[in-house]
Amino acid sequence: MQEKYHSPSHCKYPTQYHIIRCPKFRFSVLKGNVEDALKQILQKNCNDYNYHIETLEVMPDHIHIFVDVPQTVAPYDVARTLKSISAIELFKAYPQLKKFYAGYGTLWSGEYFVSTAERLSEAAVIKYI
């Protein structure tokens, strides 16, 4: 992976998050055409919001996305944006998916996992200092 740092006026930083999100009740609905559509939707969504997808993996019952974002964007905002727009677009493209989740009112589970990515180990920082 290439070292990529943002450089606004007075600092240099990487802001990357690993986000894991599951469909409601972890049903295996993210497969076939739905998987392909979800990848395209997330890519477009990230382009619109100036996020850069480093890695994206879609499994039938969850997704992993490793994304680089501007420093002003909170992890909650990234997860929420990707969740809401992808659900709306998938429901539009796949009415049977909307019908399947009609009783629950939402595609994605309310819970998610987010972690920052560390670029430097403690030993490297101590050596540098």
C-alpha angles and dihedrals in degrees: 000000000000120000105246122180128179115230115200118167102295111011146042121221147153116219110187130159133193107212127188118192130177132200116249110290087002092270113176098244101126099089139105115002091356090060092051092046092048091053091051092046093050092047092051091044092052092047090052092052097041094249120141119216110220094178134358126186123177118197122183092257105027145010134228117204125178107196137178113215139176115274093247093064118092119219089242091057092051093050093044094048094048091046100049101043094043092052093050093048095045092049089051093048096041113037090177088062090052090048091049091053095037094111092051099044095218141065100210129058114246091238125076140165123237129178134174120236118238117218099183130043122225090251092054092050093048091048091049093049 
